[in-house]
Amino acid sequence: MGLFGLAPATIKPTALLLNLLVSSVMAVHFGRAGQFSWPLLRPFLRGRAPDLGHVVPPSAPVAMAAGG
């Protein structure tokens, strides 16, 4: 995308969406072929779920470490 002159602010979210799309499609294909273990994936998805909707400002960990 950079070769086509797109701005970095446009490239980053577009690349993320494309990666999610491709990985989801391939997970479904592998699952249908019986080569993918959904129970094995669940702990990883649960571990990342809190990050999906909650963004901590960079100053919050510093304030917590300083006792404030």
LUMLUMDREN-2810 file (N, C-alpha, C; in Angstrom, 1 decimal):
<atoms>
<atom><aa>M</aa><ch>A</ch><at>N</at><xx>0.8</xx><yy>-1.2</yy><zz>0.0</zz></atom>
<atom><aa>M</aa><ch>A</ch><at>CA</at><xx>0.0</xx><yy>0.0</yy><zz>0.0</zz></atom>
<atom><aa>M</aa><ch>A</ch><at>C</at><xx>0.9</xx><yy>1.3</yy><zz>0.0</zz></atom>
<atom><aa>G</aa><ch>A</ch><at>N</at><xx>2.0</xx><yy>1.1</yy><zz>0.6</zz></atom>
<atom><aa>G</aa><ch>A</ch><at>CA</at><xx>2.9</xx><yy>2.3</yy><zz>0.6</zz></atom>
<atom><aa>G</aa><ch>A</ch><at>C</at><xx>3.5</xx><yy>2.6</yy><zz>-0.7</zz></atom>
<atom><aa>L</aa><ch>A</ch><at>N</at><xx>3.6</xx><yy>1.6</yy><zz>-1.6</zz></atom>
<atom><aa>L</aa><ch>A</ch><at>CA</at><xx>4.0</xx><yy>1.8</yy><zz>-3.0</zz></atom>
<atom><aa>L</aa><ch>A</ch><at>C</at><xx>3.0</xx><yy>2.6</yy><zz>-3.8</zz></atom>
<atom><aa>F</aa><ch>A</ch><at>N</at><xx>1.8</xx><yy>2.5</yy><zz>-3.4</zz></atom>
<atom><aa>F</aa><ch>A</ch><at>CA</at><xx>0.7</xx><yy>3.3</yy><zz>-4.1</zz></atom>
<atom><aa>F</aa><ch>A</ch><at>C</at><xx>0.5</xx><yy>4.6</yy><zz>-3.5</zz></atom>
<atom><aa>G</aa><ch>A</ch><at>N</at><xx>1.3</xx><yy>5.1</yy><zz>-2.5</zz></atom>
<atom><aa>G</aa><ch>A</ch><at>CA</at><xx>1.2</xx><yy>6.4</yy><zz>-2.0</zz></atom>
<atom><aa>G</aa><ch>A</ch><at>C</at><xx>0.2</xx><yy>6.6</yy><zz>-1.0</zz></atom>
<atom><aa>L</aa><ch>A</ch><at>N</at><xx>-0.3</xx><yy>5.6</yy><zz>-0.3</zz></atom>
<atom><aa>L</aa><ch>A</ch><at>CA</at><xx>-1.3</xx><yy>5.8</yy><zz>0.7</zz></atom>
<atom><aa>L</aa><ch>A</ch><at>C</at><xx>-0.6</xx><yy>6.3</yy><zz>2.0</zz></atom>
<atom><aa>A</aa><ch>A</ch><at>N</at><xx>-1.3</xx><yy>7.1</yy><zz>2.8</zz></atom>
<atom><aa>A</aa><ch>A</ch><at>CA</at><xx>-0.7</xx><yy>7.6</yy><zz>4.0</zz></atom>
<atom><aa>A</aa><ch>A</ch><at>C</at><xx>-0.6</xx><yy>6.5</yy><zz>5.1</zz></atom>
<atom><aa>P</aa><ch>A</ch><at>N</at><xx>0.4</xx><yy>6.6</yy><zz>6.0</zz></atom>
<atom><aa>P</aa><ch>A</ch><at>CA</at><xx>0.5</xx><yy>5.6</yy><zz>7.0</zz></atom>
<atom><aa>P</aa><ch>A</ch><at>C</at><xx>-0.8</xx><yy>5.5</yy><zz>7.9</zz></atom>
<atom><aa>A</aa><ch>A</ch><at>N</at><xx>-1.4</xx><yy>6.6</yy><zz>8.1</zz></atom>
<atom><aa>A</aa><ch>A</ch><at>CA</at><xx>-2.7</xx><yy>6.6</yy><zz>8.9</zz></atom>
<atom><aa>A</aa><ch>A</ch><at>C</at><xx>-3.8</xx><yy>5.8</yy><zz>8.2</zz></atom>
<atom><aa>T</aa><ch>A</ch><at>N</at><xx>-3.7</xx><yy>5.6</yy><zz>7.0</zz></atom>
<atom><aa>T</aa><ch>A</ch><at>CA</at><xx>-4.7</xx><yy>4.8</yy><zz>6.2</zz></atom>
<atom><aa>T</aa><ch>A</ch><at>C</at><xx>-4.2</xx><yy>3.4</yy><zz>6.2</zz></atom>
<atom><aa>I</aa><ch>A</ch><at>N</at><xx>-2.9</xx><yy>3.2</yy><zz>6.0</zz></atom>
<atom><aa>I</aa><ch>A</ch><at>CA</at><xx>-2.3</xx><yy>1.8</yy><zz>5.9</zz></atom>
<atom><aa>I</aa><ch>A</ch><at>C</at><xx>-2.6</xx><yy>1.0</yy><zz>7.1</zz></atom>
<atom><aa>K</aa><ch>A</ch><at>N</at><xx>-2.3</xx><yy>1.5</yy><zz>8.3</zz></atom>
<atom><aa>K</aa><ch>A</ch><at>CA</at><xx>-2.4</xx><yy>0.7</yy><zz>9.5</zz></atom>
<atom><aa>K</aa><ch>A</ch><at>C</at><xx>-3.7</xx><yy>0.1</yy><zz>9.8</zz></atom>
<atom><aa>P</aa><ch>A</ch><at>N</at><xx>-4.8</xx><yy>0.9</yy><zz>9.8</zz></atom>
<atom><aa>P</aa><ch>A</ch><at>CA</at><xx>-6.1</xx><yy>0.2</yy><zz>10.0</zz></atom>
<atom><aa>P</aa><ch>A</ch><at>C</at><xx>-6.5</xx><yy>-0.7</yy><zz>8.9</zz></atom>
<atom><aa>T</aa><ch>A</ch><at>N</at><xx>-6.1</xx><yy>-0.4</yy><zz>7.7</zz></atom>
<atom><aa>T</aa><ch>A</ch><at>CA</at><xx>-6.5</xx><yy>-1.2</yy><zz>6.5</zz></atom>
<atom><aa>T</aa><ch>A</ch><at>C</at><xx>-5.8</xx><yy>-2.5</yy><zz>6.6</zz></atom>
<atom><aa>A</aa><ch>A</ch><at>N</at><xx>-4.5</xx><yy>-2.5</yy><zz>7.0</zz></atom>
<atom><aa>A</aa><ch>A</ch><at>CA</at><xx>-3.7</xx><yy>-3.7</yy><zz>7.1</zz></atom>
<atom><aa>A</aa><ch>A</ch><at>C</at><xx>-4.3</xx><yy>-4.6</yy><zz>8.3</zz></atom>
<atom><aa>L</aa><ch>A</ch><at>N</at><xx>-4.7</xx><yy>-4.0</yy><zz>9.4</zz></atom>
<atom><aa>L</aa><ch>A</ch><at>CA</at><xx>-5.3</xx><yy>-4.7</yy><zz>10.5</zz></atom>
<atom><aa>L</aa><ch>A</ch><at>C</at><xx>-6.5</xx><yy>-5.4</yy><zz>10.0</zz></atom>
<atom><aa>L</aa><ch>A</ch><at>N</at><xx>-7.4</xx><yy>-4.7</yy><zz>9.3</zz></atom>
<atom><aa>L</aa><ch>A</ch><at>CA</at><xx>-8.7</xx><yy>-5.3</yy><zz>8.9</zz></atom>
<atom><aa>L</aa><ch>A</ch><at>C</at><xx>-8.4</xx><yy>-6.5</yy><zz>7.9</zz></atom>
<atom><aa>L</aa><ch>A</ch><at>N</at><xx>-7.5</xx><yy>-6.3</yy><zz>7.0</zz></atom>
<atom><aa>L</aa><ch>A</ch><at>CA</at><xx>-7.2</xx><yy>-7.3</yy><zz>6.0</zz></atom>
<atom><aa>L</aa><ch>A</ch><at>C</at><xx>-6.6</xx><yy>-8.6</yy><zz>6.7</zz></atom>
<atom><aa>N</aa><ch>A</ch><at>N</at><xx>-5.7</xx><yy>-8.3</yy><zz>7.7</zz></atom>
<atom><aa>N</aa><ch>A</ch><at>CA</at><xx>-5.2</xx><yy>-9.5</yy><zz>8.5</zz></atom>
<atom><aa>N</aa><ch>A</ch><at>C</at><xx>-6.3</xx><yy>-10.2</yy><zz>9.2</zz></atom>
<atom><aa>L</aa><ch>A</ch><at>N</at><xx>-7.2</xx><yy>-9.5</yy><zz>9.8</zz></atom>
<atom><aa>L</aa><ch>A</ch><at>CA</at><xx>-8.3</xx><yy>-10.1</yy><zz>10.5</zz></atom>
<atom><aa>L</aa><ch>A</ch><at>C</at><xx>-9.2</xx><yy>-10.9</yy><zz>9.6</zz></atom>
<atom><aa>L</aa><ch>A</ch><at>N</at><xx>-9.4</xx><yy>-10.3</yy><zz>8.4</zz></atom>
<atom><aa>L</aa><ch>A</ch><at>CA</at><xx>-10.3</xx><yy>-11.0</yy><zz>7.4</zz></atom>
<atom><aa>L</aa><ch>A</ch><at>C</at><xx>-9.6</xx><yy>-12.3</yy><zz>6.9</zz></atom>
<atom><aa>V</aa><ch>A</ch><at>N</at><xx>-8.4</xx><yy>-12.3</yy><zz>6.6</zz></atom>
<atom><aa>V</aa><ch>A</ch><at>CA</at><xx>-7.7</xx><yy>-13.4</yy><zz>6.1</zz></atom>
<atom><aa>V</aa><ch>A</ch><at>C</at><xx>-7.5</xx><yy>-14.5</yy><zz>7.1</zz></atom>
<atom><aa>S</aa><ch>A</ch><at>N</at><xx>-7.2</xx><yy>-14.1</yy><zz>8.3</zz></atom>
<atom><aa>S</aa><ch>A</ch><at>CA</at><xx>-7.0</xx><yy>-15.1</yy><zz>9.4</zz></atom>
<atom><aa>S</aa><ch>A</ch><at>C</at><xx>-8.4</xx><yy>-15.8</yy><zz>9.8</zz></atom>
<atom><aa>S</aa><ch>A</ch><at>N</at><xx>-9.5</xx><yy>-15.0</yy><zz>9.7</zz></atom>
<atom><aa>S</aa><ch>A</ch><at>CA</at><xx>-10.8</xx><yy>-15.5</yy><zz>10.0</zz></atom>
<atom><aa>S</aa><ch>A</ch><at>C</at><xx>-11.2</xx><yy>-16.5</yy><zz>8.9</zz></atom>
<atom><aa>V</aa><ch>A</ch><at>N</at><xx>-11.0</xx><yy>-16.1</yy><zz>7.7</zz></atom>
<atom><aa>V</aa><ch>A</ch><at>CA</at><xx>-11.4</xx><yy>-17.0</yy><zz>6.5</zz></atom>
<atom><aa>V</aa><ch>A</ch><at>C</at><xx>-10.6</xx><yy>-18.3</yy><zz>6.6</zz></atom>
<atom><aa>M</aa><ch>A</ch><at>N</at><xx>-9.3</xx><yy>-18.2</yy><zz>6.9</zz></atom>
<atom><aa>M</aa><ch>A</ch><at>CA</at><xx>-8.5</xx><yy>-19.4</yy><zz>7.0</zz></atom>
<atom><aa>M</aa><ch>A</ch><at>C</at><xx>-8.8</xx><yy>-20.3</yy><zz>8.2</zz></atom>
<atom><aa>A</aa><ch>A</ch><at>N</at><xx>-9.2</xx><yy>-19.7</yy><zz>9.3</zz></atom>
<atom><aa>A</aa><ch>A</ch><at>CA</at><xx>-9.6</xx><yy>-20.5</yy><zz>10.5</zz></atom>
<atom><aa>A</aa><ch>A</ch><at>C</at><xx>-10.9</xx><yy>-21.2</yy><zz>10.1</zz></atom>
<atom><aa>V</aa><ch>A</ch><at>N</at><xx>-11.8</xx><yy>-20.6</yy><zz>9.4</zz></atom>
<atom><aa>V</aa><ch>A</ch><at>CA</at><xx>-13.0</xx><yy>-21.3</yy><zz>9.0</zz></atom>
<atom><aa>V</aa><ch>A</ch><at>C</at><xx>-12.7</xx><yy>-22.5</yy><zz>8.1</zz></atom>
<atom><aa>H</aa><ch>A</ch><at>N</at><xx>-11.8</xx><yy>-22.2</yy><zz>7.1</zz></atom>
<atom><aa>H</aa><ch>A</ch><at>CA</at><xx>-11.5</xx><yy>-23.3</yy><zz>6.2</zz></atom>
<atom><aa>H</aa><ch>A</ch><at>C</at><xx>-10.8</xx><yy>-24.5</yy><zz>6.9</zz></atom>
<atom><aa>F</aa><ch>A</ch><at>N</at><xx>-9.8</xx><yy>-24.2</yy><zz>7.7</zz></atom>
<atom><aa>F</aa><ch>A</ch><at>CA</at><xx>-9.2</xx><yy>-25.2</yy><zz>8.5</zz></atom>
<atom><aa>F</aa><ch>A</ch><at>C</at><xx>-10.2</xx><yy>-26.0</yy><zz>9.4</zz></atom>
<atom><aa>G</aa><ch>A</ch><at>N</at><xx>-11.1</xx><yy>-25.2</yy><zz>10.0</zz></atom>
<atom><aa>G</aa><ch>A</ch><at>CA</at><xx>-12.1</xx><yy>-25.8</yy><zz>10.9</zz></atom>
<atom><aa>G</aa><ch>A</ch><at>C</at><xx>-13.0</xx><yy>-26.8</yy><zz>10.2</zz></atom>
<atom><aa>R</aa><ch>A</ch><at>N</at><xx>-13.4</xx><yy>-26.4</yy><zz>9.0</zz></atom>
<atom><aa>R</aa><ch>A</ch><at>CA</at><xx>-14.3</xx><yy>-27.3</yy><zz>8.2</zz></atom>
<atom><aa>R</aa><ch>A</ch><at>C</at><xx>-13.6</xx><yy>-28.5</yy><zz>7.7</zz></atom>
<atom><aa>A</aa><ch>A</ch><at>N</at><xx>-12.3</xx><yy>-28.4</yy><zz>7.5</zz></atom>
<atom><aa>A</aa><ch>A</ch><at>CA</at><xx>-11.5</xx><yy>-29.5</yy><zz>7.1</zz></atom>
<atom><aa>A</aa><ch>A</ch><at>C</at><xx>-11.1</xx><yy>-30.4</yy><zz>8.2</zz></atom>
<atom><aa>G</aa><ch>A</ch><at>N</at><xx>-11.4</xx><yy>-30.0</yy><zz>9.5</zz></atom>
<atom><aa>G</aa><ch>A</ch><at>CA</at><xx>-11.1</xx><yy>-30.8</yy><zz>10.6</zz></atom>
<atom><aa>G</aa><ch>A</ch><at>C</at><xx>-9.6</xx><yy>-30.7</yy><zz>11.1</zz></atom>
<atom><aa>Q</aa><ch>A</ch><at>N</at><xx>-9.0</xx><yy>-29.6</yy><zz>10.6</zz></atom>
<atom><aa>Q</aa><ch>A</ch><at>CA</at><xx>-7.5</xx><yy>-29.4</yy><zz>11.0</zz></atom>
<atom><aa>Q</aa><ch>A</ch><at>C</at><xx>-7.3</xx><yy>-28.3</yy><zz>12.0</zz></atom>
<atom><aa>F</aa><ch>A</ch><at>N</at><xx>-8.4</xx><yy>-27.9</yy><zz>12.6</zz></atom>
<atom><aa>F</aa><ch>A</ch><at>CA</at><xx>-8.3</xx><yy>-26.7</yy><zz>13.5</zz></atom>
<atom><aa>F</aa><ch>A</ch><at>C</at><xx>-9.1</xx><yy>-27.1</yy><zz>14.8</zz></atom>
<atom><aa>S</aa><ch>A</ch><at>N</at><xx>-8.5</xx><yy>-26.8</yy><zz>15.9</zz></atom>
<atom><aa>S</aa><ch>A</ch><at>CA</at><xx>-9.1</xx><yy>-27.1</yy><zz>17.2</zz></atom>
<atom><aa>S</aa><ch>A</ch><at>C</at><xx>-9.7</xx><yy>-25.8</yy><zz>17.9</zz></atom>
<atom><aa>W</aa><ch>A</ch><at>N</at><xx>-11.0</xx><yy>-25.7</yy><zz>17.8</zz></atom>
<atom><aa>W</aa><ch>A</ch><at>CA</at><xx>-11.6</xx><yy>-24.5</yy><zz>18.4</zz></atom>
<atom><aa>W</aa><ch>A</ch><at>C</at><xx>-11.4</xx><yy>-24.5</yy><zz>19.9</zz></atom>
<atom><aa>P</aa><ch>A</ch><at>N</at><xx>-11.5</xx><yy>-25.6</yy><zz>20.6</zz></atom>
<atom><aa>P</aa><ch>A</ch><at>CA</at><xx>-11.3</xx><yy>-25.6</yy><zz>22.1</zz></atom>
<atom><aa>P</aa><ch>A</ch><at>C</at><xx>-9.9</xx><yy>-25.2</yy><zz>22.4</zz></atom>
<atom><aa>L</aa><ch>A</ch><at>N</at><xx>-8.9</xx><yy>-25.5</yy><zz>21.6</zz></atom>
<atom><aa>L</aa><ch>A</ch><at>CA</at><xx>-7.5</xx><yy>-25.1</yy><zz>21.8</zz></atom>
<atom><aa>L</aa><ch>A</ch><at>C</at><xx>-7.4</xx><yy>-23.5</yy><zz>21.6</zz></atom>
<atom><aa>L</aa><ch>A</ch><at>N</at><xx>-8.2</xx><yy>-22.9</yy><zz>20.8</zz></atom>
<atom><aa>L</aa><ch>A</ch><at>CA</at><xx>-8.1</xx><yy>-21.5</yy><zz>20.5</zz></atom>
<atom><aa>L</aa><ch>A</ch><at>C</at><xx>-8.8</xx><yy>-20.7</yy><zz>21.6</zz></atom>
<atom><aa>R</aa><ch>A</ch><at>N</at><xx>-9.8</xx><yy>-21.2</yy><zz>22.2</zz></atom>
<atom><aa>R</aa><ch>A</ch><at>CA</at><xx>-10.6</xx><yy>-20.4</yy><zz>23.2</zz></atom>
<atom><aa>R</aa><ch>A</ch><at>C</at><xx>-9.8</xx><yy>-19.7</yy><zz>24.3</zz></atom>
<atom><aa>P</aa><ch>A</ch><at>N</at><xx>-8.8</xx><yy>-20.4</yy><zz>24.9</zz></atom>
<atom><aa>P</aa><ch>A</ch><at>CA</at><xx>-8.1</xx><yy>-19.6</yy><zz>26.0</zz></atom>
<atom><aa>P</aa><ch>A</ch><at>C</at><xx>-7.3</xx><yy>-18.4</yy><zz>25.4</zz></atom>
<atom><aa>F</aa><ch>A</ch><at>N</at><xx>-6.8</xx><yy>-18.5</yy><zz>24.2</zz></atom>
<atom><aa>F</aa><ch>A</ch><at>CA</at><xx>-6.1</xx><yy>-17.4</yy><zz>23.6</zz></atom>
<atom><aa>F</aa><ch>A</ch><at>C</at><xx>-7.1</xx><yy>-16.2</yy><zz>23.3</zz></atom>
<atom><aa>L</aa><ch>A</ch><at>N</at><xx>-8.3</xx><yy>-16.6</yy><zz>22.8</zz></atom>
<atom><aa>L</aa><ch>A</ch><at>CA</at><xx>-9.3</xx><yy>-15.6</yy><zz>22.6</zz></atom>
<atom><aa>L</aa><ch>A</ch><at>C</at><xx>-9.8</xx><yy>-14.9</yy><zz>23.9</zz></atom>
<atom><aa>R</aa><ch>A</ch><at>N</at><xx>-10.0</xx><yy>-15.7</yy><zz>24.9</zz></atom>
<atom><aa>R</aa><ch>A</ch><at>CA</at><xx>-10.4</xx><yy>-15.1</yy><zz>26.2</zz></atom>
<atom><aa>R</aa><ch>A</ch><at>C</at><xx>-9.3</xx><yy>-14.2</yy><zz>26.8</zz></atom>
<atom><aa>G</aa><ch>A</ch><at>N</at><xx>-8.1</xx><yy>-14.6</yy><zz>26.6</zz></atom>
<atom><aa>G</aa><ch>A</ch><at>CA</at><xx>-7.0</xx><yy>-13.8</yy><zz>27.1</zz></atom>
<atom><aa>G</aa><ch>A</ch><at>C</at><xx>-6.9</xx><yy>-12.4</yy><zz>26.4</zz></atom>
<atom><aa>R</aa><ch>A</ch><at>N</at><xx>-7.3</xx><yy>-12.4</yy><zz>25.2</zz></atom>
<atom><aa>R</aa><ch>A</ch><at>CA</at><xx>-7.2</xx><yy>-11.1</yy><zz>24.4</zz></atom>
<atom><aa>R</aa><ch>A</ch><at>C</at><xx>-8.5</xx><yy>-10.3</yy><zz>24.5</zz></atom>
<atom><aa>A</aa><ch>A</ch><at>N</at><xx>-9.6</xx><yy>-10.9</yy><zz>24.9</zz></atom>
<atom><aa>A</aa><ch>A</ch><at>CA</at><xx>-10.9</xx><yy>-10.2</yy><zz>24.9</zz></atom>
<atom><aa>A</aa><ch>A</ch><at>C</at><xx>-10.9</xx><yy>-8.9</yy><zz>25.7</zz></atom>
<atom><aa>P</aa><ch>A</ch><at>N</at><xx>-10.3</xx><yy>-8.8</yy><zz>26.9</zz></atom>
<atom><aa>P</aa><ch>A</ch><at>CA</at><xx>-10.3</xx><yy>-7.5</yy><zz>27.6</zz></atom>
<atom><aa>P</aa><ch>A</ch><at>C</at><xx>-9.6</xx><yy>-6.4</yy><zz>26.8</zz></atom>
<atom><aa>D</aa><ch>A</ch><at>N</at><xx>-8.7</xx><yy>-6.7</yy><zz>26.0</zz></atom>
<atom><aa>D</aa><ch>A</ch><at>CA</at><xx>-8.0</xx><yy>-5.7</yy><zz>25.2</zz></atom>
<atom><aa>D</aa><ch>A</ch><at>C</at><xx>-8.8</xx><yy>-5.1</yy><zz>24.1</zz></atom>
<atom><aa>L</aa><ch>A</ch><at>N</at><xx>-9.8</xx><yy>-5.8</yy><zz>23.7</zz></atom>
<atom><aa>L</aa><ch>A</ch><at>CA</at><xx>-10.6</xx><yy>-5.4</yy><zz>22.5</zz></atom>
<atom><aa>L</aa><ch>A</ch><at>C</at><xx>-11.4</xx><yy>-4.1</yy><zz>22.8</zz></atom>
<atom><aa>G</aa><ch>A</ch><at>N</at><xx>-12.0</xx><yy>-4.0</yy><zz>24.0</zz></atom>
<atom><aa>G</aa><ch>A</ch><at>CA</at><xx>-12.8</xx><yy>-2.8</yy><zz>24.2</zz></atom>
<atom><aa>G</aa><ch>A</ch><at>C</at><xx>-12.3</xx><yy>-1.9</yy><zz>25.3</zz></atom>
<atom><aa>H</aa><ch>A</ch><at>N</at><xx>-11.1</xx><yy>-2.1</yy><zz>25.8</zz></atom>
<atom><aa>H</aa><ch>A</ch><at>CA</at><xx>-10.6</xx><yy>-1.3</yy><zz>26.9</zz></atom>
<atom><aa>H</aa><ch>A</ch><at>C</at><xx>-9.2</xx><yy>-0.8</yy><zz>26.6</zz></atom>
<atom><aa>V</aa><ch>A</ch><at>N</at><xx>-9.1</xx><yy>0.5</yy><zz>26.5</zz></atom>
<atom><aa>V</aa><ch>A</ch><at>CA</at><xx>-7.8</xx><yy>1.1</yy><zz>26.2</zz></atom>
<atom><aa>V</aa><ch>A</ch><at>C</at><xx>-7.3</xx><yy>1.8</yy><zz>27.4</zz></atom>
<atom><aa>V</aa><ch>A</ch><at>N</at><xx>-6.1</xx><yy>1.5</yy><zz>27.9</zz></atom>
<atom><aa>V</aa><ch>A</ch><at>CA</at><xx>-5.5</xx><yy>2.2</yy><zz>29.1</zz></atom>
<atom><aa>V</aa><ch>A</ch><at>C</at><xx>-4.6</xx><yy>3.3</yy><zz>28.6</zz></atom>
<atom><aa>P</aa><ch>A</ch><at>N</at><xx>-4.8</xx><yy>4.5</yy><zz>29.0</zz></atom>
<atom><aa>P</aa><ch>A</ch><at>CA</at><xx>-3.9</xx><yy>5.6</yy><zz>28.6</zz></atom>
<atom><aa>P</aa><ch>A</ch><at>C</at><xx>-2.5</xx><yy>5.3</yy><zz>29.1</zz></atom>
<atom><aa>P</aa><ch>A</ch><at>N</at><xx>-1.5</xx><yy>5.7</yy><zz>28.4</zz></atom>
<atom><aa>P</aa><ch>A</ch><at>CA</at><xx>-0.1</xx><yy>5.4</yy><zz>28.8</zz></atom>
<atom><aa>P</aa><ch>A</ch><at>C</at><xx>0.3</xx><yy>5.9</yy><zz>30.2</zz></atom>
<atom><aa>S</aa><ch>A</ch><at>N</at><xx>-0.3</xx><yy>6.9</yy><zz>30.6</zz></atom>
<atom><aa>S</aa><ch>A</ch><at>CA</at><xx>0.0</xx><yy>7.5</yy><zz>31.9</zz></atom>
<atom><aa>S</aa><ch>A</ch><at>C</at><xx>-0.5</xx><yy>6.7</yy><zz>33.1</zz></atom>
<atom><aa>A</aa><ch>A</ch><at>N</at><xx>-1.6</xx><yy>5.9</yy><zz>32.9</zz></atom>
<atom><aa>A</aa><ch>A</ch><at>CA</at><xx>-2.2</xx><yy>5.1</yy><zz>33.9</zz></atom>
<atom><aa>A</aa><ch>A</ch><at>C</at><xx>-1.2</xx><yy>4.1</yy><zz>34.6</zz></atom>
<atom><aa>P</aa><ch>A</ch><at>N</at><xx>-0.5</xx><yy>3.3</yy><zz>33.9</zz></atom>
<atom><aa>P</aa><ch>A</ch><at>CA</at><xx>0.4</xx><yy>2.4</yy><zz>34.5</zz></atom>
<atom><aa>P</aa><ch>A</ch><at>C</at><xx>1.5</xx><yy>3.1</yy><zz>35.3</zz></atom>
<atom><aa>V</aa><ch>A</ch><at>N</at><xx>2.0</xx><yy>4.3</yy><zz>34.8</zz></atom>
<atom><aa>V</aa><ch>A</ch><at>CA</at><xx>3.0</xx><yy>5.1</yy><zz>35.5</zz></atom>
<atom><aa>V</aa><ch>A</ch><at>C</at><xx>2.4</xx><yy>5.6</yy><zz>36.8</zz></atom>
<atom><aa>A</aa><ch>A</ch><at>N</at><xx>1.2</xx><yy>6.1</yy><zz>36.8</zz></atom>
<atom><aa>A</aa><ch>A</ch><at>CA</at><xx>0.6</xx><yy>6.6</yy><zz>38.0</zz></atom>
<atom><aa>A</aa><ch>A</ch><at>C</at><xx>0.3</xx><yy>5.5</yy><zz>39.0</zz></atom>
<atom><aa>M</aa><ch>A</ch><at>N</at><xx>0.0</xx><yy>4.3</yy><zz>38.5</zz></atom>
<atom><aa>M</aa><ch>A</ch><at>CA</at><xx>-0.3</xx><yy>3.2</yy><zz>39.5</zz></atom>
<atom><aa>M</aa><ch>A</ch><at>C</at><xx>1.1</xx><yy>2.7</yy><zz>40.1</zz></atom>
<atom><aa>A</aa><ch>A</ch><at>N</at><xx>2.1</xx><yy>2.7</yy><zz>39.3</zz></atom>
<atom><aa>A</aa><ch>A</ch><at>CA</at><xx>3.4</xx><yy>2.3</yy><zz>39.8</zz></atom>
<atom><aa>A</aa><ch>A</ch><at>C</at><xx>4.0</xx><yy>3.3</yy><zz>40.8</zz></atom>
<atom><aa>A</aa><ch>A</ch><at>N</at><xx>3.6</xx><yy>4.6</yy><zz>40.6</zz></atom>
<atom><aa>A</aa><ch>A</ch><at>CA</at><xx>4.1</xx><yy>5.6</yy><zz>41.5</zz></atom>
<atom><aa>A</aa><ch>A</ch><at>C</at><xx>3.2</xx><yy>5.7</yy><zz>42.8</zz></atom>
<atom><aa>G</aa><ch>A</ch><at>N</at><xx>2.1</xx><yy>4.9</yy><zz>42.9</zz></atom>
<atom><aa>G</aa><ch>A</ch><at>CA</at><xx>1.3</xx><yy>4.9</yy><zz>44.0</zz></atom>
<atom><aa>G</aa><ch>A</ch><at>C</at><xx>0.1</xx><yy>5.9</yy><zz>44.0</zz></atom>
<atom><aa>G</aa><ch>A</ch><at>N</at><xx>-0.1</xx><yy>6.4</yy><zz>42.8</zz></atom>
<atom><aa>G</aa><ch>A</ch><at>CA</at><xx>-1.1</xx><yy>7.5</yy><zz>42.7</zz></atom>
<atom><aa>G</aa><ch>A</ch><at>C</at><xx>-2.3</xx><yy>7.1</yy><zz>42.0</zz></atom>
</atoms>
